[in-house]
Amino acid sequence: MLSLLLVLLPGALAQAQLVSPATPANCQVPSWSTDGNQLAWEVNFHDRKVVELYVSPGYPGAAPRRIVPVSRGSSAMTAGFDVAGSETVAHELSWAPAALKRFVYGSSGSTQDYDLYIEGGGPVAAAPGADGTAAWSPDGKWIVFTSARTGQGDLYLIDVAAVEKPPLKLTGDPTASELFAAWSPDSQKIAFVGHTQKGDNLYLIDNVAFPAPRPVTAWEHTQTRPTWSPDGTMIAFFSNHNDINRFDLYVTPVAGTPTLVATDVALNDDGPAWTPDSKHLVYVKKDEANFDPVYAAPVRQPSQARVVATGTVGNGDLDVVKRPDGKVWLAVVAQGLKNDKVRDFKRVYAMVLSGLP
């Protein structure tokens, strides 16, 4: 199978380049800022049950900064004080629009009761019961998140202009937990996963001002991690309804029937990754014999999927963005490069993604 032409910088090798420093733990969940100026990732110290969050310019040799929650009041959109203990979990970052220069993330903080934090400030909408999987709306006005504050995993909405006010409850199905909310590009719709004892399926709120969830899928087992195409016409997701022992990649119109894009793929923690033109989905194929390669599949012609020549092995979570240089970039966590003598922990690699048909 032909490989795609991938170039990092003029004169550079046609493969991904390391952007995260060495650390005795696995990196995970790379996430580009909306304008591509920054790249975030998590470092999971599994034995210590600690997850650290880092933000970097996303180029080789650039020094990342660690994001640590601060323990001050929920009104903080500005810098806080009293840094929380280092033995915490900081994860699930969601970027605001570039103009706001912010992000929201989840952390156990100093209380071990998971709350949401806005960069530089204290917890927002804090309450007993874990909060998480936040998503900042593309227009910058809202943050949707899942909370167990009422004993059930429901979706809530924070008004960014009034973070001191109680959040608005969007869902309340007593038989389900609502997870992995994802905004449409116009900030009017929310796709999410409804988790029940019978299985997990996708649902859609067509108008966040009048939340009335409707089902998108009605399959067995697990349908999860929805992501919207940048043009707002499609939703991609993972499903194991055909075979409980593997996940496949699907895409569905907002109103229509899901179609299969690829079989036996690795679950991407932030959901399927779209190219900025909405024409391709980028994913990791579970194929140990070929070191779990990265693929790019044309959504309209998924049979034309091609291998992305990253030069990395043991690939995992990934993300795609258009950066200020006008090029489309891929970030991926991997065990190392093919010729590395030592492959210990997963690191973050980045490269320009070009040559897509």
BALUM-986426 format. One record per residue (C-alpha): residue number from 1; residue in three letters; x, y, z. Coordinates in Angstrom, 2 decimals, m for minus. Example, Ala and Ser with C-alpha at 12.3 -4.5 7.8 and 13.67 -1.06 7.14 Angstrom:
2
<node 1; 'ala'; <12.30; m4.50; 7.80>>
<node 2; 'ser'; <13.67; m1.06; 7.14>>
end
This chain:
357
<node 1; 'met'; <0.00; 0.00; 0.00>>
<node 2; 'leu'; <1.29; 3.43; m0.93>>
<node 3; 'ser'; <2.28; 5.71; 1.92>>
<node 4; 'leu'; <1.28; 9.32; 2.10>>
<node 5; 'leu'; <3.91; 11.97; 1.61>>
<node 6; 'leu'; <4.55; 13.57; 4.97>>
<node 7; 'val'; <6.97; 16.45; 5.49>>
<node 8; 'leu'; <7.77; 18.08; 8.82>>
<node 9; 'leu'; <9.84; 21.12; 7.79>>
<node 10; 'pro'; <11.89; 21.92; 4.68>>
<node 11; 'gly'; <14.92; 19.65; 4.74>>
<node 12; 'ala'; <13.61; 17.55; 7.63>>
<node 13; 'leu'; <13.03; 13.81; 7.59>>
<node 14; 'ala'; <9.66; 12.69; 6.23>>
<node 15; 'gln'; <8.51; 11.33; 9.57>>
<node 16; 'ala'; <7.22; 12.51; 12.92>>
<node 17; 'gln'; <9.53; 14.33; 15.31>>
<node 18; 'leu'; <9.63; 14.03; 19.11>>
<node 19; 'val'; <8.09; 17.02; 20.92>>
<node 20; 'ser'; <7.71; 15.78; 24.51>>
<node 21; 'pro'; <10.68; 15.46; 26.89>>
<node 22; 'ala'; <11.73; 12.15; 28.39>>
<node 23; 'thr'; <9.74; 11.11; 31.43>>
<node 24; 'pro'; <9.30; 7.74; 33.23>>
<node 25; 'ala'; <5.61; 7.50; 32.32>>
<node 26; 'asn'; <3.36; 7.24; 29.29>>
<node 27; 'cys'; <2.12; 10.33; 27.45>>
<node 28; 'gln'; <m1.47; 10.32; 26.25>>
<node 29; 'val'; <m4.26; 12.46; 24.72>>
<node 30; 'pro'; <m2.41; 15.04; 22.61>>
<node 31; 'ser'; <m4.68; 18.02; 21.93>>
<node 32; 'trp'; <m3.96; 20.98; 19.66>>
<node 33; 'ser'; <m5.35; 24.40; 20.56>>
<node 34; 'thr'; <m8.00; 25.62; 18.13>>
<node 35; 'asp'; <m5.50; 27.84; 16.30>>
<node 36; 'gly'; <m2.70; 25.26; 16.40>>
<node 37; 'asn'; <m0.37; 27.50; 18.40>>
<node 38; 'gln'; <m0.19; 25.13; 21.36>>
<node 39; 'leu'; <m0.20; 21.40; 22.00>>
<node 40; 'ala'; <m1.33; 19.82; 25.27>>
<node 41; 'trp'; <m0.85; 16.28; 26.50>>
<node 42; 'glu'; <m1.14; 14.20; 29.66>>
<node 43; 'val'; <1.53; 12.12; 31.39>>
<node 44; 'asn'; <0.14; 9.13; 33.25>>
<node 45; 'phe'; <2.18; 7.88; 36.22>>
<node 46; 'his'; <0.13; 4.74; 36.59>>
<node 47; 'asp'; <1.80; 3.34; 39.71>>
<node 48; 'arg'; <1.35; 6.63; 41.62>>
<node 49; 'lys'; <m2.17; 7.20; 40.27>>
<node 50; 'val'; <m1.05; 10.65; 39.13>>
<node 51; 'val'; <m1.80; 12.31; 35.79>>
<node 52; 'glu'; <0.08; 15.48; 34.91>>
<node 53; 'leu'; <m1.04; 17.97; 32.26>>
<node 54; 'tyr'; <1.40; 19.86; 30.01>>
<node 55; 'val'; <1.13; 22.57; 27.35>>
<node 56; 'ser'; <3.81; 23.25; 24.75>>
<node 57; 'pro'; <4.33; 25.19; 21.50>>
<node 58; 'gly'; <4.35; 21.77; 19.85>>
<node 59; 'tyr'; <7.74; 21.91; 18.13>>
<node 60; 'pro'; <10.82; 19.75; 18.77>>
<node 61; 'gly'; <12.92; 21.18; 21.59>>
<node 62; 'ala'; <10.20; 23.51; 22.91>>
<node 63; 'ala'; <9.88; 23.35; 26.70>>
<node 64; 'pro'; <6.40; 22.42; 27.98>>
<node 65; 'arg'; <4.85; 23.94; 31.10>>
<node 66; 'arg'; <2.98; 21.88; 33.66>>
<node 67; 'ile'; <m0.60; 22.87; 34.46>>
<node 68; 'val'; <m1.33; 22.68; 38.19>>
<node 69; 'pro'; <m4.72; 23.58; 39.72>>
<node 70; 'val'; <m4.98; 26.32; 42.30>>
<node 71; 'ser'; <m7.26; 26.25; 45.33>>
<node 72; 'arg'; <m9.33; 29.41; 45.30>>
<node 73; 'gly'; <m12.96; 30.34; 44.76>>
<node 74; 'ser'; <m15.15; 29.37; 41.83>>
<node 75; 'ser'; <m15.34; 32.91; 40.46>>
<node 76; 'ala'; <m11.73; 32.82; 39.30>>
<node 77; 'met'; <m11.16; 33.60; 35.64>>
<node 78; 'thr'; <m7.90; 35.20; 36.73>>
<node 79; 'ala'; <m4.79; 33.92; 38.39>>
<node 80; 'gly'; <m5.19; 32.08; 41.69>>
<node 81; 'phe'; <m3.12; 31.34; 44.74>>
<node 82; 'asp'; <m2.24; 28.39; 46.95>>
<node 83; 'val'; <m1.08; 25.77; 44.51>>
<node 84; 'ala'; <m2.70; 22.42; 45.17>>
<node 85; 'gly'; <m0.64; 19.37; 46.04>>
<node 86; 'ser'; <1.46; 17.83; 43.29>>
<node 87; 'glu'; <0.01; 14.34; 43.78>>
<node 88; 'thr'; <m3.11; 15.08; 41.77>>
<node 89; 'val'; <m4.82; 14.21; 38.53>>
<node 90; 'ala'; <m5.07; 16.97; 35.93>>
<node 91; 'his'; <m6.60; 15.81; 32.67>>
<node 92; 'glu'; <m9.40; 16.09; 30.06>>
<node 93; 'leu'; <m8.35; 19.47; 28.67>>
<node 94; 'ser'; <m10.73; 21.32; 26.32>>
<node 95; 'trp'; <m9.54; 24.43; 24.50>>
<node 96; 'ala'; <m11.52; 27.66; 24.31>>
<node 97; 'pro'; <m11.59; 29.60; 21.03>>
<node 98; 'ala'; <m8.17; 31.08; 20.27>>
<node 99; 'ala'; <m9.24; 34.64; 21.11>>
<node 100; 'leu'; <m9.90; 33.68; 24.75>>
<node 101; 'lys'; <m6.45; 32.14; 25.24>>
<node 102; 'arg'; <m7.85; 29.72; 27.85>>
<node 103; 'phe'; <m8.76; 26.11; 28.41>>
<node 104; 'val'; <m10.81; 24.11; 30.89>>
<node 105; 'tyr'; <m9.69; 20.85; 32.44>>
<node 106; 'gly'; <m10.61; 18.42; 35.19>>
<node 107; 'ser'; <m8.57; 17.84; 38.32>>
<node 108; 'ser'; <m8.73; 16.12; 41.67>>
<node 109; 'gly'; <m7.13; 19.27; 43.13>>
<node 110; 'ser'; <m6.38; 19.13; 46.84>>
<node 111; 'thr'; <m9.70; 17.56; 47.82>>
<node 112; 'gln'; <m9.68; 14.47; 45.59>>
<node 113; 'asp'; <m13.22; 15.47; 44.55>>
<node 114; 'tyr'; <m12.92; 16.09; 40.82>>
<node 115; 'asp'; <m13.82; 19.62; 39.75>>
<node 116; 'leu'; <m13.38; 21.73; 36.64>>
<node 117; 'tyr'; <m10.70; 24.41; 36.46>>
<node 118; 'ile'; <m10.19; 27.23; 33.99>>
<node 119; 'glu'; <m6.53; 27.89; 33.27>>
<node 120; 'gly'; <m5.03; 30.17; 35.92>>
<node 121; 'gly'; <m8.04; 30.02; 38.23>>
<node 122; 'gly'; <m9.72; 27.89; 40.83>>
<node 123; 'pro'; <m12.56; 25.40; 40.48>>
<node 124; 'val'; <m15.71; 26.46; 38.64>>
<node 125; 'ala'; <m19.21; 25.18; 39.40>>
<node 126; 'ala'; <m17.73; 23.19; 42.28>>
<node 127; 'ala'; <m20.04; 20.80; 44.13>>
<node 128; 'pro'; <m19.83; 17.40; 45.85>>
<node 129; 'gly'; <m19.63; 14.70; 43.22>>
<node 130; 'ala'; <m17.17; 14.32; 40.37>>
<node 131; 'asp'; <m17.27; 16.70; 37.40>>
<node 132; 'gly'; <m15.48; 15.96; 34.13>>
<node 133; 'thr'; <m15.29; 15.58; 30.35>>
<node 134; 'ala'; <m15.85; 19.30; 29.81>>
<node 135; 'ala'; <m16.16; 20.80; 26.31>>
<node 136; 'trp'; <m15.85; 24.53; 25.57>>
<node 137; 'ser'; <m18.24; 25.76; 22.88>>
<node 138; 'pro'; <m16.66; 27.06; 19.64>>
<node 139; 'asp'; <m18.26; 30.50; 20.15>>
<node 140; 'gly'; <m16.63; 30.70; 23.59>>
<node 141; 'lys'; <m19.87; 31.30; 25.50>>
<node 142; 'trp'; <m20.50; 27.94; 27.17>>
<node 143; 'ile'; <m18.85; 24.95; 28.80>>
<node 144; 'val'; <m20.77; 21.68; 28.88>>
<node 145; 'phe'; <m19.69; 18.95; 31.30>>
<node 146; 'thr'; <m20.78; 15.75; 33.02>>
<node 147; 'ser'; <m21.47; 15.83; 36.75>>
<node 148; 'ala'; <m22.40; 13.27; 39.38>>
<node 149; 'arg'; <m23.57; 15.98; 41.79>>
<node 150; 'thr'; <m27.14; 14.65; 41.76>>
<node 151; 'gly'; <m26.06; 11.01; 42.00>>
<node 152; 'gln'; <m26.44; 10.48; 38.27>>
<node 153; 'gly'; <m24.10; 11.48; 35.46>>
<node 154; 'asp'; <m26.00; 14.38; 33.88>>
<node 155; 'leu'; <m24.94; 17.14; 31.50>>
<node 156; 'tyr'; <m24.65; 20.70; 32.81>>
<node 157; 'leu'; <m23.96; 24.02; 31.11>>
<node 158; 'ile'; <m21.73; 26.82; 32.46>>
<node 159; 'asp'; <m22.20; 30.39; 31.23>>
<node 160; 'val'; <m18.60; 31.56; 30.74>>
<node 161; 'ala'; <m19.67; 35.17; 31.30>>
<node 162; 'ala'; <m21.13; 34.22; 34.70>>
<node 163; 'val'; <m19.09; 31.32; 36.06>>
<node 164; 'glu'; <m20.11; 32.23; 39.60>>
<node 165; 'lys'; <m23.73; 31.24; 38.86>>
<node 166; 'pro'; <m25.01; 27.67; 39.25>>
<node 167; 'pro'; <m24.76; 25.65; 36.03>>
<node 168; 'leu'; <m27.85; 24.85; 33.99>>
<node 169; 'lys'; <m28.89; 21.19; 33.97>>
<node 170; 'leu'; <m29.37; 19.91; 30.41>>
<node 171; 'thr'; <m30.26; 16.23; 30.91>>
<node 172; 'gly'; <m31.90; 14.18; 33.61>>
<node 173; 'asp'; <m32.71; 10.67; 32.41>>
<node 174; 'pro'; <m32.90; 8.60; 35.64>>
<node 175; 'thr'; <m31.91; 5.44; 33.74>>
<node 176; 'ala'; <m28.78; 6.82; 32.06>>
<node 177; 'ser'; <m25.55; 8.72; 32.53>>
<node 178; 'glu'; <m24.66; 11.30; 29.88>>
<node 179; 'leu'; <m21.00; 11.44; 28.86>>
<node 180; 'phe'; <m18.54; 12.74; 26.24>>
<node 181; 'ala'; <m20.50; 15.80; 25.14>>
<node 182; 'ala'; <m19.30; 17.36; 21.88>>
<node 183; 'trp'; <m20.32; 20.75; 20.44>>
<node 184; 'ser'; <m21.29; 21.30; 16.83>>
<node 185; 'pro'; <m19.17; 23.98; 15.11>>
<node 186; 'asp'; <m22.05; 26.49; 15.29>>
<node 187; 'ser'; <m22.37; 26.00; 19.09>>
<node 188; 'gln'; <m26.07; 25.15; 18.73>>
<node 189; 'lys'; <m26.05; 21.35; 19.00>>
<node 190; 'ile'; <m24.49; 18.84; 21.39>>
<node 191; 'ala'; <m23.82; 15.18; 20.63>>
<node 192; 'phe'; <m23.23; 12.90; 23.61>>
<node 193; 'val'; <m23.21; 9.31; 24.83>>
<node 194; 'gly'; <m26.06; 7.95; 26.92>>
<node 195; 'his'; <m24.76; 5.15; 29.14>>
<node 196; 'thr'; <m27.33; 2.60; 30.37>>
<node 197; 'gln'; <m27.30; m0.98; 31.60>>
<node 198; 'lys'; <m28.37; m2.07; 28.10>>
<node 199; 'gly'; <m25.46; m0.33; 26.39>>
<node 200; 'asp'; <m24.11; 3.04; 25.28>>
<node 201; 'asn'; <m25.60; 4.99; 22.36>>
<node 202; 'leu'; <m25.29; 8.39; 20.75>>
<node 203; 'tyr'; <m27.82; 11.15; 21.33>>
<node 204; 'leu'; <m28.19; 14.64; 19.96>>
<node 205; 'ile'; <m29.51; 17.89; 21.41>>
<node 206; 'asp'; <m30.55; 19.83; 18.30>>
<node 207; 'asn'; <m30.92; 23.18; 20.08>>
<node 208; 'val'; <m29.08; 23.76; 23.33>>
<node 209; 'ala'; <m31.53; 26.56; 24.20>>
<node 210; 'phe'; <m34.35; 23.97; 24.26>>
<node 211; 'pro'; <m32.66; 20.67; 25.20>>
<node 212; 'ala'; <m34.65; 17.68; 23.99>>
<node 213; 'pro'; <m32.24; 14.79; 23.35>>
<node 214; 'arg'; <m33.03; 12.39; 20.52>>
<node 215; 'pro'; <m31.28; 9.08; 19.72>>
<node 216; 'val'; <m28.76; 8.89; 16.90>>
<node 217; 'thr'; <m27.92; 5.20; 17.28>>
<node 218; 'ala'; <m29.82; 2.29; 18.82>>
<node 219; 'trp'; <m27.26; m0.52; 18.74>>
<node 220; 'glu'; <m26.02; m3.07; 21.24>>
<node 221; 'his'; <m22.84; m2.73; 23.29>>
<node 222; 'thr'; <m20.88; 0.56; 23.09>>
<node 223; 'gln'; <m21.08; 3.59; 20.79>>
<node 224; 'thr'; <m18.74; 6.28; 22.08>>
<node 225; 'arg'; <m16.55; 9.42; 21.68>>
<node 226; 'pro'; <m18.54; 11.44; 19.12>>
<node 227; 'thr'; <m16.76; 14.23; 17.25>>
<node 228; 'trp'; <m18.22; 16.67; 14.73>>
<node 229; 'ser'; <m16.81; 17.29; 11.30>>
<node 230; 'pro'; <m15.51; 20.87; 11.04>>
<node 231; 'asp'; <m18.26; 21.70; 8.53>>
<node 232; 'gly'; <m20.92; 20.53; 10.99>>
<node 233; 'thr'; <m22.61; 18.03; 8.68>>
<node 234; 'met'; <m21.33; 14.73; 10.16>>
<node 235; 'ile'; <m20.51; 13.02; 13.44>>
<node 236; 'ala'; <m17.80; 10.36; 13.72>>
<node 237; 'phe'; <m17.74; 7.81; 16.55>>
<node 238; 'phe'; <m16.45; 4.41; 17.64>>
<node 239; 'ser'; <m18.66; 1.32; 17.98>>
<node 240; 'asn'; <m18.24; m2.35; 18.93>>
<node 241; 'his'; <m21.79; m3.41; 18.10>>
<node 242; 'asn'; <m20.62; m5.76; 15.32>>
<node 243; 'asp'; <m17.97; m7.45; 17.48>>
<node 244; 'ile'; <m17.70; m6.78; 21.21>>
<node 245; 'asn'; <m13.96; m7.57; 21.04>>
<node 246; 'arg'; <m13.09; m4.74; 18.65>>
<node 247; 'phe'; <m14.01; m1.13; 17.90>>
<node 248; 'asp'; <m14.84; 0.14; 14.45>>
<node 249; 'leu'; <m14.99; 3.71; 13.15>>
<node 250; 'tyr'; <m18.29; 5.11; 11.87>>
<node 251; 'val'; <m19.58; 8.38; 10.50>>
<node 252; 'thr'; <m23.17; 9.54; 10.37>>
<node 253; 'pro'; <m24.98; 12.56; 8.99>>
<node 254; 'val'; <m26.77; 14.67; 11.59>>
<node 255; 'ala'; <m29.98; 13.10; 10.28>>
<node 256; 'gly'; <m29.25; 9.81; 8.56>>
<node 257; 'thr'; <m27.77; 6.33; 8.74>>
<node 258; 'pro'; <m24.25; 5.62; 10.05>>
<node 259; 'thr'; <m21.73; 4.15; 7.62>>
<node 260; 'leu'; <m18.58; 2.15; 8.37>>
<node 261; 'val'; <m15.23; 3.86; 7.77>>
<node 262; 'ala'; <m12.73; 1.37; 9.23>>
<node 263; 'thr'; <m12.68; m1.82; 11.30>>
<node 264; 'asp'; <m10.55; m2.76; 14.31>>
<node 265; 'val'; <m9.26; 0.68; 15.24>>
<node 266; 'ala'; <m7.69; 1.97; 18.45>>
<node 267; 'leu'; <m9.98; 4.07; 20.62>>
<node 268; 'asn'; <m8.82; 7.67; 20.48>>
<node 269; 'asp'; <m9.48; 9.27; 23.86>>
<node 270; 'asp'; <m10.70; 12.56; 22.37>>
<node 271; 'gly'; <m12.73; 10.79; 19.69>>
<node 272; 'pro'; <m12.13; 10.39; 15.95>>
<node 273; 'ala'; <m9.81; 13.03; 14.46>>
<node 274; 'trp'; <m11.01; 15.00; 11.42>>
<node 275; 'thr'; <m8.88; 16.89; 8.94>>
<node 276; 'pro'; <m9.83; 20.61; 8.84>>
<node 277; 'asp'; <m11.55; 20.26; 5.45>>
<node 278; 'ser'; <m13.88; 17.52; 6.80>>
<node 279; 'lys'; <m12.76; 15.16; 4.03>>
<node 280; 'his'; <m10.67; 12.66; 6.01>>
<node 281; 'leu'; <m10.65; 10.83; 9.32>>
<node 282; 'val'; <m7.24; 10.01; 10.82>>
<node 283; 'tyr'; <m7.00; 6.98; 13.08>>
<node 284; 'val'; <m4.76; 4.19; 14.38>>
<node 285; 'lys'; <m5.32; 0.71; 12.98>>
<node 286; 'lys'; <m4.87; m2.09; 15.50>>
<node 287; 'asp'; <m2.28; m4.14; 13.64>>
<node 288; 'glu'; <0.59; m5.33; 15.84>>
<node 289; 'ala'; <2.41; m6.95; 12.93>>
<node 290; 'asn'; <2.78; m3.48; 11.37>>
<node 291; 'phe'; <3.28; m1.59; 14.66>>
<node 292; 'asp'; <m0.27; m0.13; 14.86>>
<node 293; 'pro'; <0.04; 2.29; 11.91>>
<node 294; 'val'; <m1.73; 5.62; 11.46>>
<node 295; 'tyr'; <m4.24; 5.78; 8.59>>
<node 296; 'ala'; <m6.10; 8.56; 6.80>>
<node 297; 'ala'; <m9.44; 7.59; 5.24>>
<node 298; 'pro'; <m11.48; 9.71; 2.81>>
<node 299; 'val'; <m14.92; 9.86; 4.43>>
<node 300; 'arg'; <m16.72; 9.52; 1.09>>
<node 301; 'gln'; <m14.43; 6.70; m0.11>>
<node 302; 'pro'; <m13.17; 4.88; 3.01>>
<node 303; 'ser'; <m11.87; 1.99; 0.93>>
<node 304; 'gln'; <m9.18; 4.41; m0.30>>
<node 305; 'ala'; <m7.64; 4.71; 3.19>>
<node 306; 'arg'; <m3.86; 5.02; 3.16>>
<node 307; 'val'; <m1.06; 4.57; 5.65>>
<node 308; 'val'; <0.45; 7.77; 7.05>>
<node 309; 'ala'; <4.24; 7.44; 7.05>>
<node 310; 'thr'; <4.86; 8.67; 10.60>>
<node 311; 'gly'; <7.96; 6.55; 11.14>>
<node 312; 'thr'; <6.62; 5.76; 14.62>>
<node 313; 'val'; <5.62; 2.44; 16.18>>
<node 314; 'gly'; <3.09; 1.51; 18.83>>
<node 315; 'asn'; <0.86; 4.46; 17.95>>
<node 316; 'gly'; <m2.01; 5.59; 20.16>>
<node 317; 'asp'; <m3.97; 8.79; 20.79>>
<node 318; 'leu'; <m3.71; 11.46; 18.10>>
<node 319; 'asp'; <m5.02; 14.86; 17.03>>
<node 320; 'val'; <m5.04; 16.95; 13.84>>
<node 321; 'val'; <m5.13; 20.74; 13.33>>
<node 322; 'lys'; <m4.34; 23.49; 10.83>>
<node 323; 'arg'; <m1.48; 25.55; 12.27>>
<node 324; 'pro'; <m0.56; 29.21; 11.68>>
<node 325; 'asp'; <1.89; 28.09; 8.96>>
<node 326; 'gly'; <m1.17; 27.09; 6.90>>
<node 327; 'lys'; <m0.28; 23.40; 7.05>>
<node 328; 'val'; <m2.20; 20.51; 8.59>>
<node 329; 'trp'; <m0.32; 18.92; 11.49>>
<node 330; 'leu'; <m0.64; 15.55; 13.17>>
<node 331; 'ala'; <0.26; 14.91; 16.81>>
<node 332; 'val'; <0.43; 11.29; 17.96>>
<node 333; 'val'; <1.66; 9.40; 20.99>>
<node 334; 'ala'; <3.90; 6.46; 20.10>>
<node 335; 'gln'; <6.29; 3.97; 21.63>>
<node 336; 'gly'; <9.13; 5.40; 19.55>>
<node 337; 'leu'; <10.58; 5.50; 16.04>>
<node 338; 'lys'; <11.11; 2.34; 14.01>>
<node 339; 'asn'; <14.90; 2.48; 14.38>>
<node 340; 'asp'; <15.00; 3.36; 18.08>>
<node 341; 'lys'; <17.08; 0.91; 20.09>>
<node 342; 'val'; <15.05; 1.60; 23.25>>
<node 343; 'arg'; <11.26; 1.86; 23.26>>
<node 344; 'asp'; <10.13; 2.32; 26.82>>
<node 345; 'phe'; <7.38; 4.90; 27.36>>
<node 346; 'lys'; <4.99; 6.53; 24.94>>
<node 347; 'arg'; <6.01; 10.03; 23.87>>
<node 348; 'val'; <4.36; 12.76; 21.81>>
<node 349; 'tyr'; <5.43; 13.19; 18.17>>
<node 350; 'ala'; <4.33; 15.80; 15.62>>
<node 351; 'met'; <4.57; 16.26; 11.85>>
<node 352; 'val'; <3.00; 18.00; 8.89>>
<node 353; 'leu'; <0.28; 15.92; 7.28>>
<node 354; 'ser'; <0.33; 16.45; 3.51>>
<node 355; 'gly'; <m0.39; 14.59; 0.31>>
<node 356; 'leu'; <m3.95; 13.64; 1.21>>
<node 357; 'pro'; <m5.96; 12.85; m1.94>>
end
